Amino acid sequence: MEENDADFVLEIRNDETTRAFLHDSRCFTKNEFKEWFKTSRPWWFIVRTNDVRFGYFRTNYIEKQAHSIQIGMDIHPSFRGQGLAKPAYCMFFDVLRSNGFKNIWLEVLSHNSIAEELYKGLGFVATNKTPYKENIDSIRMELKI
């Protein structure tokens, strides 16, 4: 991902149907994104099919010595439900593996059953559940690659 991907990322990130399933549901401005990008230098990836962007992977808590990384993916609303996530995750696992990662983890909110089922289908196992908001838990899921 590059700074000039801001409009695309924010179109997905600030969409209310995306924010409803994120731990941080705030909307961000383009200037806030650009400042965050410059200071954080995130290891994020735009994902494409047939040269059309449809989403992005987020990474966080990169622990090189432990070979562990937290990941997540957001898909543009117009591309959801088309079966793009699973093959994209499998290719991303190859990228992570080639960079020395062996342990992948993520957090999914309990009301996001579609994502939770996707992660189970990819081999993730729930390892922890903590209260997040009223009637919603945050579920930590892990995968060894």
Protein Blocks (a to p, Z undefined) as FASTA:
>chain_A
ZZklmmmmmmmmmpmklmmmcfblcdcdfklmmmmmmmnopabddddeehiafbdcddeh
iafknopacddddddfklgonlpmmmmmmmmmmmmmmnopabdcddddfklmmlmmmmmm
nopacfbdcdfbehiacddddddZZ
